[in-house]
Amino acid sequence: MSAPPHVALRPLWLCRACAAPWPCATARLTLLREYAHDRVALLVYLGGLLHDAAGQLHTLNPQAAPEPAQLFDRFLGWAIPRGRT
């Protein structure tokens, strides 16, 4: 039996497989592999998910919704290529 995929449980935005905030570490690695040759497409995809998550998390609990900077780091910050040294 294969392991469950690390996909988002909406509207909570937790990983269905490990219950970590999505995208979890495994989901991030999977996404990087899937979009290895098109980082711009990955960022566009994640930007759409960030938009969805912000609205859904705010609707669920406006007082406890993550700050915009936290959501940016969670959904996009990790996927932005860093400069080469």
N, C-alpha and C positions, 0 to 999 in steps of 0.2 A: 504494500500500500504506500503510495507516495505522500509526502508531506503536504499539508495545505499551503496554498499560495499566500504570500505576504501581500495581501491587498487590503484596501481601506474598508472599514466598516462604517458606512455613512449612516447618520449624520454625526456620529461620535468621533470619526477620524482616528480610530484606533486600528491597529493591524489585526486582521481576523485570525492570524496564525499565532502571534506572540503577545498580543494585547498592548504593545508599545505604541506610543504616538506614531501615526503614519505620516510620512514614510519611515519605517523602521530601518535599521542597518541593512537587513537582508533585502528589503524592497529597494533601497538606494543602490546596492550593488547590482541587483537585477536590472534596474532602470539604466544604470550606466552601461551595462553590457548590451541591453537592447538598443540603446541610442549611441553606441560607441562611435558611429560614423556621422552622427548628426546632432551635435550638442545643442544647436539652436532649436531644433525641433523638441528636444527634451525640455529646454527652458520654457518654450511656449506651452507645452503640455502641462508642466508643473505650475506655470502661471495661471492656467485655467483652473487647475485643481485648488490652488491657493485661493482664488476668487470664490470657488464653491465652498471651501472649508470655512473661510472667514464668515460668510453669510450664515452657514448652517450652525457653526459653533456659537455665533452671536445669538441666533434665534433660540438655541437650546438653553442658553444661560447668559444673558447680556452682562451680568455682573462678573462672571468668571471667564469670559471669553479671552483668549490670548491676545496680547498686545500685537499690533501690526509688525513690529520688528521681530518678535518671537516667531510669528507665522512666516515672515520672509526667510529667516534663518532656517526654519524647519522645512519649508518647501523648496526654496530656491538657493539659499546661501551656499549650501553644501555642493550644489551642482555647477556653480559658476567656476570656470577654469581659473586657476591661479597662475600668475606670471611665472615664467621659467627663470631660474637663477643661473 
